[in-house]
Amino acid sequence: MSGFLLAIDQGTTGSTAVVLSASDATVVAKANREFQQHFPNPGWVEHDLDQIWASVEGAIGDALAQGDFDPKDCRGIGITNQRETTVVWERTTGNPIHRAIVWQDRRTADICAKLRADGHEPTFRSRTGLLFDPYFSGTKVKWILDRVEGSRARGAELCIGTIDSWLVYKLSGGVAHVTDATNASRTLLYDIVKGAWGDVLCSVLDVPTEMLPEVRSCAEVYAETKGLSVLPDGIPIAGMAGDQQAALFGQTCFEAGDAKCTYGTGAFLLTNVGDEFRAPPEGLLTTIAWRLGDTTTYAFEGSSFIAGAAVQWLRDGLGLIASASEVETHAGKVDSAGEVVFVPALTGLGAPHWDPHARGLIVGLGRDTTVAHLCRATLDGIALQIVDLIGAMERGGGEKLTRLRVDGGAAANDLLMQIQADLLDVPVDRPTNVETTALGAAYLAGLGAGVFPDTDAIKAAHAVERSFEPAMESEARAKRLQRWNDAIRRARSDA
């Protein structure tokens, strides 16, 4: 093997290290380390940065140990990450001033409501493509700085960042404080039209700009490794993108109109809309898909906060299944969920509804309802959230979807993918490698380090493992959608 690329996929519940051949981008080793979730109050979710870093180092060590890899043969490192999770740390020591606040955390709902009431949302919507929701980083930063006394006065002594920034800082031995355009675009602080931190945006949220990282493209050398136990000094850190943008890149969605959905803890739909900023459709977001050189590619995005986490809830919360894989077995015992509808709004409703106070809802229960019906309704609920997102994109001027590319852990569920094809009434393509988030990070690192000459070389490596063709009758689809819409109305906080 003529060297290898290392992708670090730092996710919500664990960190994955993937080793790919530099010659053909095939995966040759992979390892994952989970870490603890912290829930100090209802609706609050935090991560301990020392635990995250330990999981990253452990995953890298485990992956390299799976083969006869010489760490010095690493041609470049790519990073992808849980995007909106927010960190503030001391520049000289690396010590955080507060635990990381996770993207799922809802503690800033009241801050968002006040900002909206004060009339700021149109400005932020037009400059960031986002809206006021606890999901995004800006209000999390404000919350931390409001509560850690004296933090704003420290200025450049402190670093603000998302997890990508933290990882580059750690990998470089504290040398670099950078982020990429995709992660910056999720903060509410970055003007994605001008391509710079927004003075007005930062002023409204009272965030000192001197604490913010330098924003770079998604494929270039940001820094080199220094002082690590698992890798030698001097390896280029050369690619970076938020997890959903990395998956879009890993799915080779390089043309306007190409769309992918990643099914992980949540489900995230992105559609490439080209290199001109487009105002976000109602209930959706415009975000930066990637920046290569001086060219920025944009995407429409819609996110549902609960996808695979709904299956975990059946297992851990209700004890209905012993393992996540059992949901497909049980759901396959019935032809449909019957009258049962499950709205998995366990942490509020994401796009296109944006109701942080909505709660999960199961309707249509009867004496004949079984575990199989509940499992089938769970898979329906995951897929129906994506139907809502596609509908909003098409109503907002996006191109009509002709096929959907899928990835993420839950994309391995054949029944879920068939349900998704049936409810969307379009083919669903699953790639040979469903871990396209890590793949995208590796592709970007390969571009940044000069391993790949261009995106055409990347596209040639992409392969579809299976296509799921829609097979549901239109009448049955219409009934299922009607029941879903009725249940959504009941789940909303204003119902």
BELMOMO-V564628 format. One record per pair of residues at least 4 apart in sequence whose C-alpha atoms are under 8 Angstrom apart, sorted by the first residue. I is the first residue (numbers start at 0). GAP is how many residues later the second one is. D is the distance in Angstrom with one decimal. If there is no record, write none. Layout:
# BELMOMO-V564628
i = <I/I>
gap = <GAP/GAP>
d = <D/D>
This chain:
# BELMOMO-V564628
i = <0/0/0/1/1/1/1/2/2/2/2/2/2/3/3/3/3/3/3/3/3/3/4/4/4/4/4/4/4/4/4/4/4/4/5/5/5/5/5/5/5/5/5/5/6/6/6/6/6/6/6/6/6/6/6/6/7/7/7/7/7/7/7/7/7/7/7/7/8/8/8/8/8/8/8/8/8/8/8/9/9/9/9/9/9/9/9/9/10/10/10/10/11/11/11/12/12/12/12/13/13/13/13/13/13/14/14/14/14/14/14/14/15/15/15/15/15/15/15/16/16/16/16/16/16/16/17/17/17/17/17/17/17/17/18/18/18/18/18/18/19/19/19/19/19/19/20/20/20/20/21/21/21/23/24/24/24/28/28/28/28/29/29/30/30/30/30/31/31/32/32/32/32/33/34/34/34/35/35/35/36/36/36/37/37/37/37/38/38/38/38/39/39/39/40/42/42/42/42/43/43/43/43/44/44/44/44/45/45/45/45/45/46/46/46/46/46/46/47/47/47/48/48/48/48/49/50/51/52/52/53/54/55/56/56/57/58/59/59/60/60/61/62/63/63/63/64/68/69/70/70/71/71/71/73/74/74/74/74/74/75/75/75/75/75/75/75/75/76/76/76/76/76/76/76/77/77/77/77/77/77/77/77/77/78/78/78/78/78/78/78/79/79/79/79/79/79/79/79/79/80/80/80/80/80/81/81/81/81/82/82/82/82/82/82/82/82/83/83/83/83/83/83/83/83/83/84/84/84/84/84/84/84/85/85/85/85/85/85/85/85/85/85/85/86/86/86/86/86/86/86/86/86/86/86/87/87/87/87/87/87/87/87/87/87/88/88/88/88/88/88/88/88/89/89/89/89/89/89/89/90/90/90/90/90/90/91/91/93/93/96/97/97/100/100/102/102/102/102/103/103/103/103/104/104/105/105/105/105/106/107/107/107/107/107/107/108/108/108/108/109/110/110/111/111/111/111/111/112/112/113/114/114/114/114/115/115/115/119/120/120/120/121/122/123/123/123/123/123/123/124/124/124/125/126/126/126/126/127/127/127/127/127/127/127/127/127/127/128/128/128/128/128/128/129/129/129/129/129/129/129/130/130/131/132/132/133/133/133/135/135/135/135/136/136/136/136/136/137/137/137/137/137/138/138/139/140/140/140/141/141/141/141/142/143/144/144/144/144/149/150/150/151/151/153/154/154/154/155/155/156/157/158/158/158/158/159/159/159/160/160/160/160/160/161/161/161/162/163/163/163/163/163/163/164/164/164/164/164/165/165/166/167/167/167/167/167/167/168/168/168/168/168/168/169/170/170/170/170/170/171/171/171/171/171/171/172/172/172/172/174/175/175/176/176/177/177/177/177/177/178/178/178/178/178/178/178/179/179/179/179/179/179/179/180/180/180/180/180/180/180/180/180/180/181/181/181/181/181/181/181/181/181/181/182/182/182/183/183/183/184/184/184/184/184/184/185/185/187/188/188/188/188/189/189/189/189/189/190/190/190/190/191/191/191/192/195/196/196/196/197/198/198/199/200/201/201/201/201/202/202/207/215/215/216/216/216/216/216/217/217/217/217/217/217/217/217/218/218/218/218/218/218/218/218/218/218/218/218/219/219/219/219/219/219/220/220/220/220/220/220/221/221/221/222/222/222/223/223/223/223/223/224/224/224/224/224/224/224/225/225/225/226/226/227/227/230/235/236/237/237/237/237/237/237/238/238/238/238/238/238/238/238/239/239/239/239/240/240/240/240/241/242/242/243/243/243/243/243/244/244/244/244/244/244/245/245/245/245/245/245/245/246/246/246/246/246/246/246/246/246/247/247/247/247/247/247/247/247/247/248/248/248/248/249/249/249/249/249/249/249/250/250/250/250/250/250/251/251/251/252/252/252/252/253/253/254/254/254/255/255/255/255/256/256/256/256/256/256/257/257/257/258/258/258/258/258/258/258/258/259/259/259/259/259/259/259/260/260/260/260/260/260/260/260/261/261/261/261/261/261/261/262/262/262/262/262/262/262/262/262/262/263/263/263/263/263/263/264/264/264/264/264/265/265/265/265/265/265/265/266/266/266/266/266/266/266/266/267/267/267/267/268/268/268/268/268/269/269/269/269/270/270/270/271/271/271/271/271/272/272/272/272/272/272/273/273/273/274/274/274/274/275/275/275/276/276/277/277/278/279/279/279/279/279/280/280/280/280/280/280/281/281/281/282/282/282/282/282/283/283/283/283/283/283/283/283/284/284/284/285/285/285/285/286/286/286/286/287/287/287/287/288/288/288/288/289/289/289/290/290/290/291/299/301/301/301/301/302/302/302/303/303/303/303/303/304/304/304/304/304/305/305/305/305/305/305/306/306/306/307/307/307/308/309/309/309/309/310/310/310/310/311/311/311/312/312/313/313/313/313/314/314/314/314/314/314/319/320/320/321/322/324/324/325/326/326/326/327/327/327/327/327/327/327/328/329/329/329/329/329/330/330/330/330/330/330/331/331/331/332/333/333/333/335/335/335/336/336/336/336/336/336/337/338/338/338/338/339/339/339/339/339/339/339/339/340/340/340/340/340/340/340/340/340/340/340/341/341/341/341/341/341/341/341/341/341/342/342/342/342/342/342/342/342/342/343/343/343/343/343/343/344/344/344/344/344/344/345/345/346/346/346/346/346/347/347/347/347/347/347/347/348/348/348/348/348/348/348/348/349/349/349/350/351/351/351/354/354/356/356/357/357/357/358/358/358/359/360/360/360/362/364/368/368/369/370/371/372/373/374/375/376/377/378/378/378/379/379/379/379/380/381/382/382/382/382/382/383/383/383/383/383/384/385/386/386/386/387/388/389/389/390/391/392/392/392/393/393/393/393/400/401/401/402/402/402/402/403/403/403/403/404/404/404/404/405/405/405/405/405/405/406/406/406/406/406/406/406/407/407/407/407/407/408/408/409/410/410/410/410/411/411/412/413/414/415/416/416/416/417/417/417/417/417/418/419/419/420/420/420/420/420/420/420/420/421/421/421/421/421/421/422/422/422/423/424/424/424/425/425/426/426/426/426/427/427/427/428/428/428/428/428/429/429/429/429/429/430/430/430/430/430/431/431/431/431/432/432/434/435/436/437/438/439/440/441/442/442/442/443/444/445/445/445/446/446/446/446/451/451/452/453/454/455/456/457/471/471/472/473/474/475/476/477/478/479/480/481/482/483/484/485/486/487/488/489/490>
gap = <20/21/22/19/20/21/71/18/19/20/70/71/72/15/16/17/18/19/69/70/71/72/14/15/16/17/69/70/71/72/73/437/440/441/11/12/13/14/68/69/70/71/72/436/10/11/12/13/70/71/72/73/431/432/434/435/7/8/9/10/48/52/69/70/71/72/430/433/6/7/8/9/70/71/72/234/428/429/432/4/5/6/46/69/70/71/72/153/4/5/70/71/70/90/253/21/22/23/24/18/19/20/21/38/41/17/18/19/37/40/41/44/14/15/16/17/40/43/44/13/14/15/39/42/43/46/9/10/11/12/13/42/45/420/8/9/10/11/44/45/5/6/7/8/9/422/4/5/6/7/53/424/429/437/417/418/436/34/35/37/38/32/33/28/29/31/32/23/27/22/23/25/26/21/16/17/20/11/12/15/8/9/10/7/8/9/10/4/5/6/7/4/5/6/4/62/63/64/304/60/61/62/63/56/57/59/60/53/54/55/56/59/4/5/52/53/54/55/4/51/52/4/47/50/51/4/4/4/4/114/4/4/4/4/173/4/4/4/170/4/169/4/4/4/5/7/4/4/4/160/161/159/160/163/161/160/161/371/374/376/159/160/161/162/163/369/370/373/158/159/160/161/162/365/368/159/160/161/162/363/364/365/366/367/85/160/161/162/359/362/363/84/160/161/162/163/166/357/358/361/82/83/160/161/162/21/81/160/161/20/79/80/81/100/103/159/160/18/19/51/52/53/78/99/102/103/15/16/17/18/52/77/78/14/15/16/17/51/54/55/74/75/76/77/9/11/12/13/14/54/73/74/75/76/79/8/9/10/12/53/56/70/71/72/73/5/6/7/8/9/69/70/71/4/5/6/7/67/68/69/4/65/66/67/68/83/65/82/76/80/51/46/50/4/39/31/32/33/34/30/31/201/243/29/30/28/29/241/250/27/4/25/26/31/32/35/4/24/25/247/4/4/28/4/20/21/22/27/4/19/4/4/5/6/17/4/5/16/4/4/10/11/4/4/4/5/6/7/64/77/4/5/6/153/63/64/65/66/57/58/60/61/62/63/64/65/158/159/63/150/151/156/157/158/56/58/150/154/155/156/157/57/154/4/221/223/5/6/222/4/50/51/52/4/25/49/50/51/4/49/50/51/67/4/66/4/4/19/66/4/63/64/65/4/4/4/6/7/62/4/4/7/55/56/4/53/55/56/54/55/54/53/18/52/53/54/51/52/53/4/5/18/51/52/4/17/21/4/4/15/19/76/77/78/4/12/13/14/48/4/11/4/4/8/9/10/55/69/4/5/6/7/8/9/4/53/54/55/56/57/4/51/52/53/54/55/52/53/54/55/48/46/47/36/37/35/36/37/38/44/4/5/34/35/36/37/61/4/35/36/37/38/60/61/4/14/34/35/36/37/60/107/109/110/4/36/59/60/63/105/106/107/108/109/4/58/59/5/6/31/4/5/6/7/102/103/4/101/13/8/9/12/13/5/6/7/8/11/4/5/6/7/4/95/96/84/19/4/5/12/4/4/10/4/4/4/5/6/7/4/5/4/4/6/73/74/75/76/77/21/22/23/72/73/74/226/230/19/20/21/72/73/74/225/226/227/228/229/230/18/19/225/227/228/229/15/16/17/18/227/228/14/15/16/13/14/15/9/10/11/12/13/6/7/8/9/10/11/12/6/7/8/5/6/4/5/4/213/208/206/207/208/209/210/211/202/203/204/205/206/207/208/209/6/201/204/205/4/5/49/200/4/4/194/4/18/24/26/193/4/25/43/44/45/192/4/190/191/192/193/194/195/4/13/15/160/189/190/191/192/193/4/5/11/12/22/41/188/189/192/4/5/191/194/186/187/188/189/190/191/193/9/154/180/185/189/211/206/207/210/5/6/7/19/4/18/17/18/19/15/16/17/18/14/15/16/141/142/144/13/14/146/10/11/12/13/142/144/145/146/9/10/11/144/145/146/147/6/7/8/9/143/144/145/146/5/6/7/144/145/146/149/4/5/44/45/143/144/145/146/147/148/43/44/45/144/145/146/40/41/42/43/44/37/38/39/40/41/42/43/36/37/38/39/40/41/115/119/33/34/35/36/32/33/34/117/120/29/30/31/32/28/29/30/17/25/26/27/28/5/24/25/26/27/125/23/24/25/20/21/22/23/20/21/22/9/21/8/20/7/4/5/6/20/116/4/111/112/114/115/116/70/110/114/68/69/70/71/109/16/17/18/67/68/105/108/109/15/16/17/12/13/14/15/11/12/13/14/8/9/10/11/7/8/9/10/6/7/8/4/5/6/4/93/48/49/50/87/47/48/86/45/46/47/81/82/40/42/43/44/45/4/38/39/40/41/76/4/37/75/4/101/102/4/4/34/36/68/4/13/16/67/4/5/12/4/5/4/5/6/7/4/5/6/7/8/9/51/5/6/4/4/4/88/4/4/48/49/4/47/48/85/86/87/88/4/4/41/42/45/46/41/42/43/44/45/48/40/44/83/39/38/39/42/37/40/41/4/35/36/37/39/40/35/24/25/26/144/22/23/24/25/29/33/34/37/20/21/22/23/36/37/39/40/142/143/146/18/19/20/21/32/35/36/38/39/145/17/18/19/35/38/141/144/145/148/15/16/17/34/37/38/4/13/14/15/16/146/13/14/9/10/11/12/13/6/7/8/9/10/11/12/4/5/6/7/8/9/10/143/4/5/6/38/36/37/40/137/138/135/136/133/134/135/132/133/134/131/126/129/130/124/4/4/5/4/4/4/4/4/4/4/4/4/4/37/40/4/36/39/40/4/4/4/33/36/37/40/4/36/39/97/100/4/4/4/36/37/4/4/4/11/4/4/4/5/6/4/5/6/7/25/24/25/23/24/25/26/22/23/24/25/23/24/25/26/5/22/23/24/25/28/4/5/23/24/27/28/29/4/26/27/28/29/25/26/6/5/6/19/23/5/22/4/4/4/4/4/11/51/4/10/50/51/52/4/4/8/4/5/6/7/47/48/49/50/4/47/48/49/50/55/47/49/54/46/45/46/47/43/44/40/41/42/43/39/40/41/35/36/37/38/39/4/34/35/36/37/31/32/33/34/35/31/32/33/34/30/32/4/4/4/4/4/4/4/4/4/9/15/4/4/4/5/6/4/5/6/7/5/6/4/4/4/4/4/4/4/5/4/4/4/4/4/4/4/4/4/4/4/4/4/4/4/4/6/5/4>
d = <6.5/7.4/7.1/7.5/6.3/6.3/7.9/6.7/5.6/7.7/4.7/5.7/6.1/6.5/5.5/4.7/4.5/7.8/6.3/5.0/5.7/7.6/5.9/5.2/6.4/5.7/5.6/5.5/5.3/6.1/7.7/6.2/7.4/7.1/6.9/5.8/4.9/6.5/6.8/8.0/6.4/4.8/6.3/6.5/5.7/5.1/6.5/7.9/5.8/4.7/5.9/7.7/5.6/7.3/5.8/5.2/7.2/5.9/4.8/6.6/7.5/7.9/7.4/6.2/4.9/6.3/6.7/7.6/5.8/5.0/6.3/7.9/6.2/4.9/5.7/7.7/7.1/5.5/7.9/6.5/4.4/6.3/7.3/7.7/6.2/4.6/6.4/7.8/5.6/7.7/5.7/5.1/6.0/7.9/7.7/5.8/6.1/7.3/7.2/6.6/5.4/3.9/5.6/7.8/7.1/5.6/5.4/6.3/7.4/5.8/5.5/6.6/7.0/5.6/4.3/6.5/7.1/5.8/7.7/5.7/5.4/6.5/7.4/5.3/5.2/6.2/6.9/7.8/5.8/4.4/6.7/7.9/6.7/6.8/5.9/5.7/5.0/6.2/6.9/7.5/5.3/5.3/4.4/5.5/7.1/7.5/4.9/5.4/6.5/6.7/7.4/7.6/6.8/7.1/8.0/7.7/7.3/5.6/7.3/6.3/7.2/7.9/5.1/5.3/7.2/5.8/4.9/7.9/5.2/5.2/7.3/6.7/5.5/6.5/6.2/6.6/6.6/7.2/7.8/7.4/7.0/6.4/5.9/5.7/5.0/6.1/7.9/7.6/5.5/4.9/6.4/6.2/7.2/7.7/8.0/5.9/5.3/6.4/7.3/7.9/4.8/6.0/5.9/6.3/5.5/6.5/4.9/6.1/5.5/4.8/5.4/7.6/7.7/7.4/5.9/5.1/6.6/6.7/6.4/5.5/6.4/6.1/7.6/6.8/6.7/6.1/6.2/6.3/6.2/7.8/5.9/6.0/6.2/6.2/6.7/6.1/6.1/6.2/7.0/6.1/5.9/6.6/7.8/7.6/5.9/7.5/7.4/7.5/7.7/5.9/6.8/7.6/6.4/7.7/6.7/6.9/7.2/7.8/7.0/7.6/6.1/5.0/5.8/5.9/8.0/5.8/6.7/6.0/7.4/6.3/4.7/5.8/6.6/7.0/5.8/6.3/6.0/4.3/5.6/4.7/5.1/7.8/6.6/4.7/6.7/6.2/4.7/6.7/7.8/5.5/7.8/6.8/5.8/5.2/5.2/5.1/6.6/7.0/6.7/5.7/6.2/6.0/7.3/5.2/5.0/7.5/6.9/6.5/5.9/7.2/6.5/7.0/7.9/5.9/7.1/5.2/6.6/7.0/4.9/6.8/5.4/5.0/6.3/7.5/6.2/6.7/6.5/5.6/4.2/4.6/6.6/5.7/6.5/5.4/5.3/6.5/7.7/5.9/6.6/6.8/7.7/6.1/4.8/6.9/7.1/7.5/7.2/4.9/7.0/7.7/5.9/5.4/5.8/7.0/7.5/5.6/6.0/6.9/7.6/7.7/7.9/6.7/5.5/4.6/6.4/5.7/5.3/3.8/5.5/7.8/5.6/5.3/6.7/5.0/5.3/6.2/7.2/6.1/4.6/6.1/8.0/7.7/5.5/5.3/5.7/7.5/7.4/7.5/8.0/7.1/7.4/7.1/7.9/6.6/6.7/7.8/5.2/6.7/7.5/8.0/6.2/7.4/7.4/6.8/6.9/5.3/7.1/7.9/7.2/6.9/6.3/7.9/5.2/6.3/6.7/7.2/6.2/6.6/5.4/7.1/6.2/6.3/7.0/6.1/5.2/5.8/6.7/7.3/6.1/7.6/6.0/6.6/5.8/7.0/7.5/5.7/5.4/6.9/6.6/5.9/6.3/6.6/6.1/6.3/5.5/7.2/6.7/6.7/6.9/6.9/4.8/5.1/5.5/7.0/7.8/5.0/6.2/6.2/6.7/8.0/6.0/7.4/6.2/5.2/5.5/7.5/7.6/7.6/7.5/6.8/6.0/5.4/4.5/6.1/7.7/6.8/8.0/8.0/5.4/6.7/7.7/8.0/7.7/7.7/7.5/7.6/6.7/7.4/7.9/7.4/6.0/5.6/6.7/6.3/7.9/6.7/4.4/6.7/6.4/5.0/5.2/6.2/7.0/6.1/7.0/6.3/6.2/7.7/7.3/5.9/6.1/6.7/6.6/6.3/6.1/7.4/5.8/6.3/8.0/6.8/7.6/7.8/7.8/6.8/6.5/6.7/6.2/6.1/5.3/5.0/7.5/5.7/7.4/4.9/6.3/7.2/5.5/5.2/6.8/5.3/6.5/7.4/6.8/6.6/6.6/7.8/7.1/6.2/6.3/6.5/7.8/7.4/8.0/7.8/6.2/6.2/5.5/5.2/7.4/6.2/7.8/5.9/5.9/6.5/7.2/7.3/7.6/7.5/6.2/4.7/6.2/5.2/5.8/7.9/5.7/7.6/5.2/6.4/7.9/7.0/6.3/6.2/5.7/4.6/4.9/7.6/7.0/5.1/5.9/7.6/7.7/7.4/6.5/5.2/6.6/4.6/4.6/5.9/7.0/7.4/6.7/6.7/5.9/6.1/5.0/6.2/8.0/6.2/5.1/4.7/5.5/5.7/6.3/6.5/6.0/8.0/5.9/6.1/6.0/6.9/7.8/6.8/6.8/6.5/7.0/7.7/5.8/5.9/7.0/7.4/5.2/6.3/5.9/7.7/7.2/6.5/5.4/7.5/5.9/7.0/7.7/5.6/7.4/6.3/6.1/6.1/7.8/7.4/7.1/5.9/5.9/5.4/5.6/7.2/5.8/4.3/5.5/7.6/5.6/5.4/5.7/5.3/7.0/7.6/7.1/6.5/7.7/8.0/7.7/7.7/6.1/6.0/7.8/6.2/6.5/5.8/5.0/6.9/6.9/6.3/7.8/7.5/8.0/7.9/7.5/5.1/5.8/6.4/7.9/5.5/5.0/6.0/6.2/5.5/6.1/6.6/7.9/5.8/4.5/6.6/7.8/6.2/7.7/5.1/6.0/8.0/5.9/4.1/7.8/4.8/6.1/7.4/7.5/4.0/6.7/5.9/5.6/4.1/7.2/6.0/6.7/7.5/5.8/6.0/6.1/5.5/7.6/6.9/4.9/5.1/4.5/5.6/7.4/6.9/4.8/5.2/5.2/6.6/7.1/7.1/4.6/6.6/7.5/6.4/6.7/7.3/8.0/7.1/7.3/7.3/4.6/7.5/7.9/4.9/5.8/6.1/7.1/7.8/4.6/3.8/7.4/7.6/5.9/7.9/6.0/6.7/7.2/6.1/5.3/7.3/6.6/6.0/6.2/5.7/6.3/7.1/6.8/7.5/6.9/6.2/7.8/8.0/5.3/6.8/7.9/5.9/7.4/5.0/7.2/7.6/4.5/5.7/6.0/7.9/7.2/7.7/5.0/4.0/7.5/7.4/5.6/6.5/5.7/7.5/6.2/7.0/7.6/7.9/7.8/7.4/5.9/7.1/5.2/8.0/4.9/6.2/7.7/5.3/3.7/7.5/7.1/7.3/7.2/7.8/6.3/7.5/7.2/7.4/5.8/7.1/5.1/6.6/7.6/6.8/7.0/7.2/6.6/8.0/7.1/7.5/4.8/4.7/5.0/6.0/5.5/6.1/7.7/6.1/7.6/5.7/5.5/7.9/7.2/5.6/4.2/6.4/7.8/7.7/5.8/6.3/5.8/5.7/6.7/5.6/4.4/5.4/7.7/6.7/5.4/4.3/6.5/7.2/6.3/4.9/6.5/5.5/5.2/6.7/5.8/4.9/5.0/7.6/4.5/6.8/6.4/6.7/7.5/6.3/4.8/6.3/5.3/6.1/6.4/5.4/7.7/5.5/5.8/6.2/7.3/6.0/5.5/4.7/4.9/7.3/5.6/4.5/4.3/4.4/6.3/6.8/5.9/5.2/6.5/6.7/5.5/7.9/7.8/7.7/7.3/6.1/4.5/6.4/5.6/5.3/6.2/7.3/7.4/6.1/5.7/4.5/6.7/5.2/5.3/6.6/7.1/7.5/6.2/4.5/6.8/7.7/7.5/5.7/5.1/6.7/7.9/5.4/5.7/7.2/7.1/5.7/4.3/5.8/8.0/7.2/6.9/7.9/6.3/7.0/7.9/6.6/5.9/5.0/4.9/6.8/7.6/6.9/7.0/6.3/7.6/4.4/7.3/7.4/7.0/6.5/5.8/4.1/6.3/7.2/7.2/7.0/6.1/5.4/5.9/5.7/7.8/7.2/7.4/5.6/5.1/6.4/7.0/5.7/4.6/6.1/5.8/5.4/6.3/6.8/7.0/6.1/4.5/6.0/7.6/5.4/4.8/5.3/6.0/5.5/7.1/5.6/4.3/6.1/6.6/7.5/7.9/5.3/6.8/5.8/5.9/5.4/7.8/6.9/4.9/6.1/6.6/7.7/7.6/6.9/7.6/7.0/5.8/6.0/6.2/6.7/6.9/7.4/7.6/7.4/7.7/5.3/6.5/8.0/6.2/6.1/6.5/6.3/7.9/6.9/6.4/6.1/7.1/7.1/5.8/7.5/6.4/4.7/6.5/5.1/6.0/5.6/6.4/4.7/5.7/4.8/5.8/6.4/6.7/6.9/6.2/6.9/7.0/7.8/7.3/8.0/6.2/5.9/5.6/7.8/5.9/7.5/7.9/6.8/7.9/6.4/7.7/6.9/7.9/7.0/4.7/6.3/7.6/4.8/6.5/7.7/5.0/4.3/8.0/7.4/7.4/7.3/6.2/6.5/6.9/7.6/7.2/6.6/8.0/7.3/7.9/4.7/7.0/5.3/5.2/7.2/7.8/4.9/7.2/8.0/7.0/5.6/4.3/5.8/7.9/7.0/7.2/6.2/8.0/5.6/5.4/6.3/5.5/7.9/7.8/7.1/7.1/6.5/7.0/7.5/5.8/4.4/6.6/7.7/5.5/5.9/7.7/5.6/7.9/5.5/5.1/6.4/8.0/5.7/7.8/6.9/6.7/7.2/7.8/5.0/6.8/7.5/6.4/7.4/5.2/6.4/5.0/4.1/7.2/7.7/5.6/4.8/7.0/7.9/7.6/6.8/7.9/7.8/5.8/4.2/5.4/4.6/5.5/7.6/6.1/5.5/5.0/5.8/7.7/5.9/7.6/7.9/4.7/6.6/7.4/6.8/7.1/6.3/6.9/6.8/7.0/7.5/5.6/5.8/4.7/4.7/5.9/7.1/7.4/6.5/7.4/7.9/5.9/7.0/6.0/6.0/7.5/6.6/6.1/6.1/6.0/6.1/6.5/6.2/6.0/6.4/6.3/5.7/7.6/5.9/7.6/6.8/7.9/6.3/7.1/6.6/7.2/6.9/5.1/7.4/6.4/7.6/7.1/7.7/7.5/6.5/6.2/6.1/7.0/6.0/6.3/6.3/6.2/7.6/6.1/6.0/6.6/5.2/7.9/4.6/6.1/5.8/7.8/7.5/6.0/7.4/5.4/5.0/5.8/7.3/7.3/6.5/4.8/6.1/5.9/4.8/6.1/7.7/6.3/6.9/6.1/5.3/7.4/7.6/5.2/7.9/6.5/7.2/4.6/6.5/6.4/7.6/5.6/5.8/7.2/7.7/7.1/7.4/7.8/7.3/6.4/7.3/7.1/8.0/7.6/6.4/6.2/6.1/6.1/6.3/7.0/6.8/6.1/7.9/5.7/7.3/7.0/6.1/6.0/7.5/5.5/5.5/5.6/5.6/6.3/6.1/4.8/7.8/7.3/7.5/4.3/5.7/5.1/7.5/7.7/7.4/6.1/7.8/5.3/7.9/7.8/6.8/6.0/6.4/5.5/4.7/6.1/5.5/5.0/6.7/6.4/7.6/6.0/4.4/6.5/7.0/5.7/5.7/5.4/6.2/7.5/5.7/4.0/4.9/6.9/5.7/5.4/4.4/7.8/8.0/8.0/6.4/5.8/6.5/6.3/6.1/6.2/6.2/6.0/6.3/7.7/6.9/6.1/5.9/5.9/4.7/5.3/6.0/5.0/6.6/6.8/6.6/7.4/6.9/7.1/6.2/6.3/6.9/7.0/6.8/6.5/6.3/6.1/6.3/6.3/6.2/6.1/6.3/6.2/6.2/6.3/6.2/6.2/6.4/6.6/6.2/6.4/6.4/5.5/6.9>
